[in-house]
Amino acid sequence: MKVPRLPTSVRLGPGYLIRVVLVPPSELAAENEEEDQPRHVRSPGSWDPDELVIRIDNTQPLAEQWKVFRHDLLHALHDVIWMESQVAGPP
């Protein structure tokens, strides 16, 4: 079965367009401050709540990229729910 490509963005509600970008491992390591770690222990992805972007190692197989995407999407969803709770006032 063919694995579909990752989406380039996901909308988690008004004002929350999450971009999904594939990046080289060196860029991901710098973003995660893991440059001094061996490559096999570095994170394969990251979620940046300030930029609303999920970054994924572009050298990983597509099936692995999907696992990383789902993992980081859960972090994004959790943060969006939290951010929304801070905006909404008491009933």
Protein Blocks (a to p, Z undefined) as FASTA:
>chain_A
ZZddddfbdcebehiacddddddfklmmmmnopmmpcfklpcfbdcdfklopacddfkbc
fklmmmmmmmmmmmmmmmmmmmmmmmpccZZ
